[in-house]
Amino acid sequence: MSVQNLSGVEAMLQQMRAVMRQAAGAEPAPDGPAPAGGFATELQRSIRRVSDAQNAAQAQAQAYQLGEPGVSLTDVMIDMQKANVAFQGMVQVRNKLVAAYQEIASMPV
């Protein structure tokens, strides 16, 4: 795995830990304005990140198939698995959103 991928993973872990601390009440929310756009914007960013991960994994797999130097099979497989896990997570989020919508839509008025 390349150093760039490791730094990205570390940054993601730090963000996840910060969110967990905020959710547990151990750390107050950062001062300042909330991110613009809210949930819809964050969902779009997440979808874009998943798409970027899939595109990068596909490009790396193609580079390996073409025999480009510096591209190892292990890096290709790890990146493809990361993209797959990200996609499966996004599918689960979609399923939860659809289930929540259906539950709200079936509530009596």
Secondary structure, DSSP 8 states (H G I E B T S, - for coil): --HHHHHHHHHHHHHHHHHHHHHHTSS---SS---TTHHHHHHHHHHHHHHHHHHHHHHHHHHHHTT-TT--HHHHHHHHHHHHHHHHHHHHHHHHHHHHHHHHHTS--
